[in-house]
Amino acid sequence: MRLGFIGTGTIASAVVQGLADQDHAITVSERGAAQSRALAARFDTVRVAANQAVIDSSDTVFVALLPDAAPDILRALVFRADQVVISFMAGIGLAQLAPLIAPARAAAIMLP
């Protein structure tokens, strides 16, 4: 599966580590550069790219942004109708997320 992560803070990094050894092609954004580089150095299945390149190379996209920054960042990206988006963001529900990632489908919110 081709997985992408926009934002690579603590939560997203933990999820990437859990998925990296399961034959997924994982692309992480440059946001959280130190963690992104560390993940790519540790796992052969992880690469770092700009946000739009993450979207372009992924079928499922995980969004792990600060809620205040998310609208501006997501509106600047072009999603595809065949993509599924999973959010790690508290405070932004699926109804609020949907127009920011259209035509992709906002599928779930996952919070620890």
C-alpha positions in Angstrom: 0.0 0.0 0.0 1.2 3.6 -0.7 0.9 5.6 2.5 1.6 9.3 2.9 1.9 11.4 6.0 1.5 15.2 6.1 3.1 16.3 9.3 5.6 14.0 11.1 5.4 14.9 14.8 5.3 12.4 17.6 2.0 10.7 16.7 2.7 10.3 13.0 6.2 9.1 13.6 5.0 6.4 15.9 2.4 5.2 13.3 5.1 5.2 10.6 7.4 3.1 12.8 4.6 0.6 13.3 3.9 0.3 9.6 7.4 0.6 8.1 8.2 -3.1 8.3 5.0 -4.2 6.7 5.9 -3.7 3.0 4.2 -0.4 2.6 5.7 2.4 0.5 5.6 5.3 2.9 6.2 9.0 2.1 6.5 11.5 4.9 6.4 15.3 4.6 9.2 17.6 5.3 7.1 19.1 8.1 8.9 17.9 11.2 12.2 17.7 9.3 14.3 16.1 12.0 11.7 13.3 12.6 11.2 12.8 8.8 14.9 12.4 8.2 15.3 10.0 11.1 12.5 7.8 9.8 13.9 7.7 6.3 17.4 6.9 7.7 16.0 4.1 9.8 13.6 2.4 7.3 14.2 1.6 3.6 10.5 1.8 2.9 10.3 5.5 4.1 11.1 8.5 2.0 10.8 12.3 2.6 9.1 14.6 0.1 7.3 18.0 -0.1 3.7 18.0 0.9 2.3 17.8 -2.7 4.7 15.0 -3.6 3.4 13.1 -0.5 -0.2 13.5 -1.9 0.8 12.6 -5.4 2.5 9.3 -4.3 -0.1 8.1 -1.9 -3.4 6.2 -1.9 -4.0 6.7 1.8 -3.0 10.0 3.4 -2.6 10.6 7.1 -2.9 14.2 8.2 -1.1 15.1 11.4 -1.0 18.9 11.5 -1.7 21.4 14.2 -5.4 22.3 13.8 -4.6 26.1 13.4 -2.2 25.4 10.6 -4.1 22.7 8.8 -6.6 24.7 6.7 -3.9 26.9 5.0 -1.7 23.9 4.4 -4.4 21.6 3.1 -6.1 24.1 0.9 -2.8 24.5 -1.0 -2.7 20.8 -1.9 -4.4 18.9 -4.7 -6.0 15.6 -3.6 -7.4 12.9 -5.9 -10.9 11.4 -5.7 -9.5 7.9 -5.2 -7.6 8.9 -2.0 -8.7 8.2 1.5 -7.6 10.6 4.2 -7.2 9.7 7.9 -6.8 12.6 10.4 -4.8 12.7 13.6 -6.0 16.2 14.4 -8.1 16.9 17.5 -10.6 19.7 17.1 -11.2 19.2 13.3 -14.1 16.8 12.6 -14.7 14.9 9.4 -17.2 17.5 8.3 -14.7 20.3 8.7 -11.9 18.3 7.0 -13.9 17.2 4.0 -13.9 20.5 2.1 -10.1 20.9 2.8 -9.2 17.7 1.1 -11.9 17.3 -1.6 -12.3 15.4 -3.8 -10.6 12.8 -1.5 -12.7 11.1 1.1 -12.2 12.0 4.8 -12.5 8.5 6.3 -11.6 8.6 9.9 -10.2 10.4 12.8 -7.6 8.5 14.9 -6.6 9.9 18.3 -4.5 8.3 21.0 
